[in-house]
Amino acid sequence: MIKNKNIDAQQVYDFLLAIPRGCVVTYGQIAAYCGNPKAARAVGRILHGNPDGEKYPCYKVVNAEGKLSHGYAFGGLEAQKRRLEADGILVANDRVDLKRYRYTP
């Protein structure tokens, strides 16, 4: 399994499976869950290499300000926006309201 700054890719992908419909998480949340809260960028690199965007819903990951990713690996920002909106998440100015939609396990 790929390790990146002490972040295990499979642990990241497994966390994605726990995010309920209509919720998002941040890269930092995933990094903290994986035991390295300062490794948000490493999480981003792992997600960019996501082997299966349908199985592992990386579209549910936004930055610490709720902004969508221009580098979303499965079609860019507009594709991420469409998928979030299909989940019932309001996207305004390429951002989601973390107070409303953030998943906290």
N, CA, C and O atoms as a Tinker XYZ file with bonds, in Angstrom:
   420  protein
     1  N      0.839000   -1.183000    0.000000    73     2
     2  CA     0.000000    0.000000    0.000000    64     1     3
     3  C      0.879000    1.239000    0.000000    63     2     4     5
     4  O      1.930000    1.265000    0.640000    81     3
     5  N      0.451000    2.247000   -0.707000    73     3     6
     6  CA     1.190000    3.500000   -0.806000    64     5     7
     7  C      1.149000    4.235000    0.536000    63     6     8     9
     8  O      0.099000    4.361000    1.165000    81     7
     9  N      2.319000    4.714000    0.952000    73     7    10
    10  CA     2.381000    5.574000    2.141000    64     9    11
    11  C      2.935000    6.911000    1.695000    63    10    12    13
    12  O      3.857000    6.971000    0.882000    81    11
    13  N      2.380000    7.966000    2.221000    73    11    14
    14  CA     2.763000    9.304000    1.822000    64    13    15
    15  C      2.746000   10.173000    3.078000    63    14    16    17
    16  O      1.677000   10.474000    3.609000    81    15
    17  N      3.937000   10.580000    3.558000    73    15    18
    18  CA     4.040000   11.356000    4.808000    64    17    19
    19  C      3.298000   10.660000    5.946000    63    18    20    21
    20  O      2.539000   11.289000    6.683000    81    19
    21  N      3.523000    9.371000    6.076000    73    19    22
    22  CA     2.900000    8.572000    7.128000    64    21    23
    23  C      1.384000    8.492000    6.994000    63    22    24    25
    24  O      0.683000    8.259000    7.979000    81    23
    25  N      0.886000    8.682000    5.802000    73    23    26
    26  CA    -0.538000    8.546000    5.521000    64    25    27
    27  C     -0.705000    7.331000    4.620000    63    26    28    29
    28  O     -0.086000    7.246000    3.559000    81    27
    29  N     -1.521000    6.419000    5.035000    73    27    30
    30  CA    -1.769000    5.208000    4.269000    64    29    31
    31  C     -2.936000    5.439000    3.301000    63    30    32    33
    32  O     -4.032000    5.805000    3.724000    81    31
    33  N     -2.701000    5.230000    2.025000    73    31    34
    34  CA    -3.723000    5.503000    1.015000    64    33    35
    35  C     -5.012000    4.729000    1.285000    63    34    36    37
    36  O     -6.100000    5.286000    1.145000    81    35
    37  N     -4.911000    3.481000    1.661000    73    35    38
    38  CA    -6.125000    2.702000    1.883000    64    37    39
    39  C     -6.928000    3.256000    3.053000    63    38    40    41
    40  O     -8.159000    3.221000    3.035000    81    39
    41  N     -6.247000    3.762000    4.060000    73    39    42
    42  CA    -6.940000    4.375000    5.196000    64    41    43
    43  C     -7.710000    5.618000    4.724000    63    42    44    45
    44  O     -8.828000    5.866000    5.175000    81    43
    45  N     -7.111000    6.389000    3.820000    73    43    46
    46  CA    -7.791000    7.562000    3.243000    64    45    47
    47  C     -9.022000    7.109000    2.472000    63    46    48    49
    48  O    -10.108000    7.654000    2.664000    81    47
    49  N     -8.862000    6.120000    1.606000    73    47    50
    50  CA    -9.986000    5.647000    0.797000    64    49    51
    51  C    -11.097000    5.054000    1.668000    63    50    52    53
    52  O    -12.279000    5.240000    1.379000    81    51
    53  N    -10.720000    4.348000    2.722000    73    51    54
    54  CA   -11.728000    3.793000    3.627000    64    53    55
    55  C    -12.513000    4.898000    4.335000    63    54    56    57
    56  O    -13.716000    4.761000    4.558000    81    55
    57  N    -11.834000    5.990000    4.687000    73    55    58
    58  CA   -12.520000    7.113000    5.315000    64    57    59
    59  C    -13.567000    7.699000    4.369000    63    58    60    61
    60  O    -14.658000    8.071000    4.801000    81    59
    61  N    -13.239000    7.779000    3.090000    73    59    62
    62  CA   -14.197000    8.309000    2.115000    64    61    63
    63  C    -15.502000    7.507000    2.119000    63    62    64    65
    64  O    -16.582000    8.067000    1.932000    81    63
    65  N    -15.394000    6.214000    2.331000    73    63    66
    66  CA   -16.581000    5.349000    2.320000    64    65    67
    67  C    -17.510000    5.628000    3.501000    63    66    68    69
    68  O    -18.691000    5.283000    3.463000    81    67
    69  N    -16.973000    6.251000    4.543000    73    67    70
    70  CA   -17.776000    6.525000    5.747000    64    69    71
    71  C    -18.531000    7.852000    5.670000    63    70    72    73
    72  O    -19.388000    8.122000    6.512000    81    71
    73  N    -18.227000    8.674000    4.681000    73    71    74
    74  CA   -18.858000    9.998000    4.593000    64    73    75
    75  C    -20.287000    9.823000    4.077000    63    74    76    77
    76  O    -20.486000    9.314000    2.974000    81    75
    77  N    -21.274000   10.237000    4.855000    73    75    78
    78  CA   -22.662000   10.064000    4.423000    64    77    79
    79  C    -23.019000   10.960000    3.232000    63    78    80    81
    80  O    -22.369000   11.974000    2.977000    81    79
    81  N    -24.041000   10.566000    2.532000    73    79    82
    82  CA   -24.576000   11.385000    1.445000    64    81    83
    83  C    -24.965000   12.752000    2.023000    63    82    84    85
    84  O    -25.517000   12.843000    3.120000    81    83
    85  N    -24.669000   13.804000    1.268000    73    83    86
    86  CA   -25.017000   15.152000    1.713000    64    85    87
    87  C    -24.012000   15.778000    2.657000    63    86    88    89
    88  O    -24.289000   16.811000    3.265000    81    87
    89  N    -22.841000   15.160000    2.785000    73    87    90
    90  CA   -21.807000   15.677000    3.674000    64    89    91
    91  C    -20.469000   15.770000    2.953000    63    90    92    93
    92  O    -20.225000   15.077000    1.965000    81    91
    93  N    -19.605000   16.644000    3.472000    73    91    94
    94  CA   -18.245000   16.773000    2.966000    64    93    95
    95  C    -17.275000   16.724000    4.129000    63    94    96    97
    96  O    -17.669000   16.851000    5.288000    81    95
    97  N    -16.004000   16.539000    3.812000    73    95    98
    98  CA   -14.916000   16.624000    4.786000    64    97    99
    99  C    -13.794000   17.436000    4.155000    63    98   100   101
   100  O    -13.801000   17.696000    2.952000    81    99
   101  N    -12.838000   17.829000    4.974000    73    99   102
   102  CA   -11.680000   18.550000    4.464000    64   101   103
   103  C    -10.475000   17.608000    4.389000    63   102   104   105
   104  O    -10.445000   16.543000    5.006000    81   103
   105  N     -9.488000   18.046000    3.607000    73   103   106
   106  CA    -8.243000   17.275000    3.523000    64   105   107
   107  C     -7.624000   17.138000    4.907000    63   106   108   109
   108  O     -7.111000   16.078000    5.264000    81   107
   109  N     -7.675000   18.211000    5.679000    73   107   110
   110  CA    -7.113000   18.193000    7.028000    64   109   111
   111  C     -7.819000   17.227000    7.954000    63   110   112   113
   112  O     -7.184000   16.580000    8.786000    81   111
   113  N     -9.137000   17.125000    7.814000    73   111   114
   114  CA    -9.876000   16.151000    8.633000    64   113   115
   115  C     -9.392000   14.737000    8.354000    63   114   116   117
   116  O     -9.196000   13.942000    9.273000    81   115
   117  N     -9.201000   14.435000    7.078000    73   115   118
   118  CA    -8.750000   13.091000    6.721000    64   117   119
   119  C     -7.341000   12.865000    7.251000    63   118   120   121
   120  O     -7.041000   11.795000    7.781000    81   119
   121  N     -6.476000   13.864000    7.111000    73   119   122
   122  CA    -5.107000   13.738000    7.620000    64   121   123
   123  C     -5.108000   13.479000    9.125000    63   122   124   125
   124  O     -4.371000   12.623000    9.615000    81   123
   125  N     -5.942000   14.226000    9.855000    73   123   126
   126  CA    -6.029000   14.031000   11.307000    64   125   127
   127  C     -6.535000   12.638000   11.630000    63   126   128   129
   128  O     -6.018000   11.984000   12.536000    81   127
   129  N     -7.530000   12.180000   10.907000    73   127   130
   130  CA    -8.065000   10.831000   11.111000    64   129   131
   131  C     -6.971000    9.784000   10.910000    63   130   132   133
   132  O     -6.917000    8.776000   11.614000    81   131
   133  N     -6.109000   10.044000    9.944000    73   131   134
   134  CA    -5.034000    9.097000    9.641000    64   133   135
   135  C     -3.831000    9.245000   10.566000    63   134   136   137
   136  O     -2.843000    8.525000   10.419000    81   135
   137  N     -3.907000   10.174000   11.521000    73   135   138
   138  CA    -2.863000   10.294000   12.515000    64   137   139
   139  C     -1.803000   11.340000   12.234000    63   138   140   141
   140  O     -0.833000   11.442000   12.986000    81   139
   141  N     -1.958000   12.123000   11.173000    73   139   142
   142  CA    -0.975000   13.145000   10.859000    64   141   143
   143  C     -1.701000   14.418000   10.416000    63   142   144   145
   144  O     -1.822000   14.673000    9.217000    81   143
   145  N     -2.187000   15.220000   11.374000    73   143   146
   146  CA    -3.025000   16.380000   11.040000    64   145   147
   147  C     -2.351000   17.428000   10.159000    63   146   148   149
   148  O     -3.036000   18.283000    9.596000    81   147
   149  N     -1.034000   17.381000   10.027000    73   147   150
   150  CA    -0.336000   18.352000    9.177000    64   149   151
   151  C     -0.097000   17.826000    7.765000    63   150   152   153
   152  O      0.640000   18.441000    6.994000    81   151
   153  N     -0.697000   16.721000    7.425000    73   151   154
   154  CA    -0.441000   16.092000    6.128000    64   153   155
   155  C     -1.601000   16.240000    5.143000    63   154   156   157
   156  O     -1.870000   15.335000    4.354000    81   155
   157  N     -2.285000   17.384000    5.192000    73   155   158
   158  CA    -3.415000   17.591000    4.280000    64   157   159
   159  C     -2.988000   17.510000    2.819000    63   158   160   161
   160  O     -3.724000   16.965000    1.996000    81   159
   161  N     -1.825000   18.037000    2.485000    73   159   162
   162  CA    -1.359000   17.971000    1.091000    64   161   163
   163  C     -1.077000   16.543000    0.659000    63   162   164   165
   164  O     -1.319000   16.174000   -0.490000    81   163
   165  N     -0.570000   15.749000    1.575000    73   163   166
   166  CA    -0.332000   14.334000    1.253000    64   165   167
   167  C     -1.655000   13.644000    0.957000    63   166   168   169
   168  O     -1.734000   12.806000    0.058000    81   167
   169  N     -2.695000   13.994000    1.711000    73   167   170
   170  CA    -4.027000   13.441000    1.442000    64   169   171
   171  C     -4.474000   13.850000    0.043000    63   170   172   173
   172  O     -5.016000   13.033000   -0.701000    81   171
   173  N     -4.249000   15.105000   -0.315000    73   171   174
   174  CA    -4.603000   15.574000   -1.657000    64   173   175
   175  C     -3.898000   14.789000   -2.742000    63   174   176   177
   176  O     -4.513000   14.437000   -3.749000    81   175
   177  N     -2.617000   14.507000   -2.557000    73   175   178
   178  CA    -1.876000   13.716000   -3.553000    64   177   179
   179  C     -2.442000   12.309000   -3.653000    63   178   180   181
   180  O     -2.570000   11.761000   -4.748000    81   179
   181  N     -2.777000   11.732000   -2.520000    73   179   182
   182  CA    -3.368000   10.390000   -2.534000    64   181   183
   183  C     -4.695000   10.410000   -3.275000    63   182   184   185
   184  O     -4.959000    9.533000   -4.098000    81   183
   185  N     -5.531000   11.401000   -2.992000    73   183   186
   186  CA    -6.838000   11.474000   -3.648000    64   185   187
   187  C     -6.703000   11.722000   -5.137000    63   186   188   189
   188  O     -7.525000   11.247000   -5.921000    81   187
   189  N     -5.685000   12.451000   -5.536000    73   187   190
   190  CA    -5.481000   12.691000   -6.970000    64   189   191
   191  C     -5.151000   11.381000   -7.697000    63   190   192   193
   192  O     -5.374000   11.262000   -8.901000    81   191
   193  N     -4.626000   10.414000   -6.967000    73   191   194
   194  CA    -4.335000    9.102000   -7.534000    64   193   195
   195  C     -5.428000    8.075000   -7.283000    63   194   196   197
   196  O     -5.210000    6.877000   -7.466000    81   195
   197  N     -6.596000    8.535000   -6.868000    73   195   198
   198  CA    -7.727000    7.649000   -6.576000    64   197   199
   199  C     -7.947000    6.675000   -7.735000    63   198   200   201
   200  O     -8.168000    7.102000   -8.868000    81   199
   201  N     -7.888000    5.371000   -7.461000    73   199   202
   202  CA    -8.030000    4.390000   -8.536000    64   201   203
   203  C     -9.470000    4.206000   -9.023000    63   202   204   205
   204  O     -9.687000    3.655000  -10.103000    81   203
   205  N    -10.453000    4.657000   -8.244000    73   203   206
   206  CA   -11.849000    4.416000   -8.616000    64   205   207
   207  C    -12.746000    5.493000   -8.009000    63   206   208   209
   208  O    -13.168000    5.386000   -6.858000    81   207
   209  N    -13.030000    6.524000   -8.790000    73   207   210
   210  CA   -13.830000    7.647000   -8.315000    64   209   211
   211  C    -15.266000    7.298000   -7.991000    63   210   212   213
   212  O    -15.921000    8.017000   -7.237000    81   211
   213  N    -15.763000    6.217000   -8.542000    73   211   214
   214  CA   -17.123000    5.784000   -8.216000    64   213   215
   215  C    -17.149000    5.071000   -6.867000    63   214   216   217
   216  O    -18.059000    5.281000   -6.065000    81   215
   217  N    -16.162000    4.240000   -6.626000    73   215   218
   218  CA   -16.114000    3.491000   -5.363000    64   217   219
   219  C    -15.699000    4.396000   -4.202000    63   218   220   221
   220  O    -16.282000    4.334000   -3.120000    81   219
   221  N    -14.682000    5.239000   -4.437000    73   219   222
   222  CA   -14.150000    6.104000   -3.391000    64   221   223
   223  C    -14.510000    7.556000   -3.727000    63   222   224   225
   224  O    -13.848000    8.174000   -4.562000    81   223
   225  N    -15.544000    8.104000   -3.092000    73   223   226
   226  CA   -16.104000    9.406000   -3.469000    64   225   227
   227  C    -15.258000   10.602000   -3.031000    63   226   228   229
   228  O    -15.608000   11.316000   -2.091000    81   227
   229  N    -14.148000   10.804000   -3.723000    73   227   230
   230  CA   -13.258000   11.908000   -3.358000    64   229   231
   231  C    -13.860000   13.275000   -3.685000    63   230   232   233
   232  O    -13.335000   14.300000   -3.252000    81   231
   233  N    -14.956000   13.297000   -4.443000    73   231   234
   234  CA   -15.620000   14.575000   -4.715000    64   233   235
   235  C    -16.165000   15.201000   -3.431000    63   234   236   237
   236  O    -16.493000   16.388000   -3.420000    81   235
   237  N    -16.268000   14.426000   -2.352000    73   235   238
   238  CA   -16.786000   14.923000   -1.079000    64   237   239
   239  C    -15.718000   15.606000   -0.231000    63   238   240   241
   240  O    -15.970000   15.947000    0.925000    81   239
   241  N    -14.534000   15.805000   -0.792000    73   239   242
   242  CA   -13.436000   16.421000   -0.050000    64   241   243
   243  C    -13.200000   17.834000   -0.583000    63   242   244   245
   244  O    -13.045000   18.042000   -1.786000    81   243
   245  N    -13.176000   18.798000    0.336000    73   243   246
   246  CA   -12.954000   20.204000    0.002000    64   245   247
   247  C    -11.822000   20.746000    0.874000    63   246   248   249
   248  O    -11.360000   20.073000    1.795000    81   247
   249  N    -11.384000   21.964000    0.575000    73   247   250
   250  CA   -10.310000   22.505000    1.409000    64   249   251
   251  C    -10.864000   23.071000    2.717000    63   250   252   253
   252  O    -12.070000   23.019000    2.959000    81   251
   253  N     -9.991000   23.602000    3.546000    73   251   254
   254  CA   -10.370000   24.060000    4.885000    64   253   255
   255  C    -11.344000   25.225000    4.860000    63   254   256   257
   256  O    -11.972000   25.530000    5.874000    81   255
   257  N    -11.476000   25.882000    3.706000    73   255   258
   258  CA   -12.423000   26.991000    3.560000    64   257   259
   259  C    -13.712000   26.553000    2.865000    63   258   260   261
   260  O    -14.600000   27.368000    2.618000    81   259
   261  N    -13.805000   25.271000    2.555000    73   259   262
   262  CA   -14.982000   24.759000    1.868000    64   261   263
   263  C    -14.908000   24.869000    0.356000    63   262   264   265
   264  O    -15.888000   24.587000   -0.333000    81   263
   265  N    -13.754000   25.277000   -0.173000    73   263   266
   266  CA   -13.608000   25.458000   -1.618000    64   265   267
   267  C    -13.425000   24.122000   -2.331000    63   266   268   269
   268  O    -12.774000   23.206000   -1.828000    81   267
   269  N    -14.020000   24.044000   -3.516000    73   267   270
   270  CA   -13.869000   22.881000   -4.366000    64   269   271
   271  C    -12.471000   22.866000   -4.984000    63   270   272   273
   272  O    -11.748000   23.861000   -4.932000    81   271
   273  N    -12.108000   21.744000   -5.559000    73   271   274
   274  CA   -10.770000   21.566000   -6.115000    64   273   275
   275  C    -10.755000   21.751000   -7.623000    63   274   276   277
   276  O    -11.475000   21.065000   -8.348000    81   275
   277  N     -9.927000   22.689000   -8.095000    73   275   278
   278  CA    -9.746000   22.847000   -9.537000    64   277   279
   279  C     -9.063000   21.617000  -10.115000    63   278   280   281
   280  O     -9.189000   21.339000  -11.308000    81   279
   281  N     -8.345000   20.882000   -9.281000    73   279   282
   282  CA    -7.629000   19.705000   -9.734000    64   281   283
   283  C     -8.385000   18.400000   -9.508000    63   282   284   285
   284  O     -7.778000   17.330000   -9.525000    81   283
   285  N     -9.704000   18.470000   -9.295000    73   283   286
   286  CA   -10.482000   17.251000   -9.067000    64   285   287
   287  C    -10.192000   16.263000  -10.193000    63   286   288   289
   288  O    -10.392000   16.569000  -11.369000    81   287
   289  N     -9.728000   15.097000   -9.825000    73   287   290
   290  CA    -9.189000   14.123000  -10.777000    64   289   291
   291  C    -10.202000   13.544000  -11.754000    63   290   292   293
   292  O     -9.809000   12.975000  -12.772000    81   291
   293  N    -11.482000   13.671000  -11.474000    73   291   294
   294  CA   -12.485000   13.032000  -12.324000    64   293   295
   295  C    -13.361000   14.063000  -13.037000    63   294   296   297
   296  O    -14.588000   13.969000  -13.013000    81   295
   297  N    -12.716000   15.049000  -13.672000    73   295   298
   298  CA   -13.464000   15.991000  -14.485000    64   297   299
   299  C    -13.352000   17.444000  -14.084000    63   298   300   301
   300  O    -14.004000   18.297000  -14.685000    81   299
   301  N    -12.545000   17.750000  -13.088000    73   299   302
   302  CA   -12.340000   19.128000  -12.689000    64   301   303
   303  C    -13.436000   19.672000  -11.787000    63   302   304   305
   304  O    -14.320000   18.946000  -11.333000    81   303
   305  N    -13.347000   20.961000  -11.544000    73   303   306
   306  CA   -14.210000   21.638000  -10.589000    64   305   307
   307  C    -15.693000   21.496000  -10.929000    63   306   308   309
   308  O    -16.502000   21.252000  -10.034000    81   307
   309  N    -16.059000   21.641000  -12.171000    73   307   310
   310  CA   -17.476000   21.555000  -12.551000    64   309   311
   311  C    -18.046000   20.160000  -12.292000    63   310   312   313
   312  O    -19.199000   20.025000  -11.882000    81   311
   313  N    -17.252000   19.138000  -12.527000    73   311   314
   314  CA   -17.707000   17.774000  -12.251000    64   313   315
   315  C    -17.884000   17.560000  -10.752000    63   314   316   317
   316  O    -18.846000   16.924000  -10.323000    81   315
   317  N    -16.961000   18.089000   -9.959000    73   315   318
   318  CA   -17.088000   17.976000   -8.502000    64   317   319
   319  C    -18.356000   18.698000   -8.046000    63   318   320   321
   320  O    -19.113000   18.182000   -7.224000    81   319
   321  N    -18.575000   19.878000   -8.578000    73   319   322
   322  CA   -19.764000   20.656000   -8.228000    64   321   323
   323  C    -21.047000   19.893000   -8.565000    63   322   324   325
   324  O    -21.964000   19.842000   -7.745000    81   323
   325  N    -21.122000   19.310000   -9.740000    73   323   326
   326  CA   -22.313000   18.538000  -10.138000    64   325   327
   327  C    -22.559000   17.368000   -9.194000    63   326   328   329
   328  O    -23.695000   17.102000   -8.800000    81   327
   329  N    -21.494000   16.680000   -8.839000    73   327   330
   330  CA   -21.652000   15.515000   -7.959000    64   329   331
   331  C    -22.100000   15.937000   -6.562000    63   330   332   333
   332  O    -22.943000   15.271000   -5.960000    81   331
   333  N    -21.555000   17.022000   -6.043000    73   331   334
   334  CA   -21.978000   17.512000   -4.730000    64   333   335
   335  C    -23.434000   17.945000   -4.763000    63   334   336   337
   336  O    -24.201000   17.620000   -3.856000    81   335
   337  N    -23.817000   18.670000   -5.793000    73   335   338
   338  CA   -25.207000   19.115000   -5.910000    64   337   339
   339  C    -26.157000   17.925000   -6.051000    63   338   340   341
   340  O    -27.277000   17.969000   -5.542000    81   339
   341  N    -25.727000   16.873000   -6.728000    73   339   342
   342  CA   -26.544000   15.662000   -6.847000    64   341   343
   343  C    -26.748000   14.996000   -5.488000    63   342   344   345
   344  O    -27.726000   14.277000   -5.280000    81   343
   345  N    -25.824000   15.240000   -4.571000    73   343   346
   346  CA   -25.936000   14.724000   -3.194000    64   345   347
   347  C    -26.766000   15.648000   -2.306000    63   346   348   349
   348  O    -26.963000   15.362000   -1.125000    81   347
   349  N    -27.254000   16.758000   -2.873000    73   347   350
   350  CA   -28.065000   17.680000   -2.091000    64   349   351
   351  C    -27.279000   18.781000   -1.402000    63   350   352   353
   352  O    -27.807000   19.462000   -0.523000    81   351
   353  N    -26.033000   18.962000   -1.786000    73   351   354
   354  CA   -25.179000   19.970000   -1.178000    64   353   355
   355  C    -25.216000   21.236000   -2.028000    63   354   356   357
   356  O    -24.964000   21.193000   -3.232000    81   355
   357  N    -25.528000   22.345000   -1.402000    73   355   358
   358  CA   -25.552000   23.626000   -2.086000    64   357   359
   359  C    -24.122000   24.110000   -2.287000    63   358   360   361
   360  O    -23.339000   24.188000   -1.341000    81   359
   361  N    -23.794000   24.433000   -3.541000    73   359   362
   362  CA   -22.477000   24.966000   -3.881000    64   361   363
   363  C    -22.684000   26.384000   -4.387000    63   362   364   365
   364  O    -23.407000   26.604000   -5.358000    81   363
   365  N    -22.047000   27.347000   -3.725000    73   363   366
   366  CA   -22.145000   28.751000   -4.139000    64   365   367
   367  C    -20.734000   29.320000   -4.267000    63   366   368   369
   368  O    -19.928000   29.221000   -3.342000    81   367
   369  N    -20.447000   29.914000   -5.421000    73   367   370
   370  CA   -19.112000   30.478000   -5.670000    64   369   371
   371  C    -18.016000   29.433000   -5.480000    63   370   372   373
   372  O    -16.957000   29.715000   -4.919000    81   371
   373  N    -18.295000   28.212000   -5.965000    73   371   374
   374  CA   -17.340000   27.099000   -5.896000    64   373   375
   375  C    -16.924000   26.767000   -4.467000    63   374   376   377
   376  O    -15.773000   26.420000   -4.201000    81   375
   377  N    -17.888000   26.882000   -3.553000    73   375   378
   378  CA   -17.619000   26.645000   -2.138000    64   377   379
   379  C    -18.860000   26.042000   -1.486000    63   378   380   381
   380  O    -19.987000   26.303000   -1.908000    81   379
   381  N    -18.637000   25.231000   -0.451000    73   379   382
   382  CA   -19.746000   24.704000    0.342000    64   381   383
   383  C    -19.647000   25.268000    1.757000    63   382   384   385
   384  O    -18.568000   25.634000    2.222000    81   383
   385  N    -20.774000   25.329000    2.420000    73   383   386
   386  CA   -20.837000   25.833000    3.793000    64   385   387
   387  C    -20.452000   24.694000    4.742000    63   386   388   389
   388  O    -21.230000   23.767000    4.968000    81   387
   389  N    -19.261000   24.782000    5.282000    73   387   390
   390  CA   -18.784000   23.710000    6.167000    64   389   391
   391  C    -19.595000   23.607000    7.449000    63   390   392   393
   392  O    -19.731000   22.517000    8.003000    81   391
   393  N    -20.129000   24.703000    7.922000    73   391   394
   394  CA   -20.953000   24.640000    9.128000    64   393   395
   395  C    -22.191000   23.790000    8.890000    63   394   396   397
   396  O    -22.688000   23.130000    9.803000    81   395
   397  N    -22.674000   23.810000    7.683000    73   395   398
   398  CA   -23.890000   23.071000    7.346000    64   397   399
   399  C    -23.621000   21.636000    6.883000    63   398   400   401
   400  O    -24.370000   20.723000    7.228000    81   399
   401  N    -22.559000   21.438000    6.105000    73   399   402
   402  CA   -22.370000   20.142000    5.436000    64   401   403
   403  C    -21.199000   19.302000    5.940000    63   402   404   405
   404  O    -21.040000   18.158000    5.515000    81   403
   405  N    -20.385000   19.840000    6.827000    73   403   406
   406  CA   -19.204000   19.066000    7.267000    64   405   407
   407  C    -19.635000   17.834000    8.059000    63   406   408   409
   408  O    -20.466000   17.908000    8.963000    81   407
   409  N    -19.052000   16.721000    7.696000    73   407   410
   410  CA   -19.273000   15.459000    8.421000    64   409   411
   411  C    -18.234000   15.381000    9.538000    63   410   412   413
   412  O    -17.036000   15.544000    9.311000    81   411
   413  N    -18.720000   15.133000   10.729000    73   411   414
   414  CA   -17.834000   14.949000   11.874000    64   413   415
   415  C    -18.145000   13.585000   12.479000    63   414   416   417
   416  O    -19.154000   13.401000   13.159000    81   415
   417  N    -17.250000   12.633000   12.212000    73   415   418
   418  CA   -17.504000   11.275000   12.732000    64   417   419
   419  C    -17.468000   11.201000   14.241000    63   418   420
   420  O    -17.663000   10.128000   14.811000    81   419
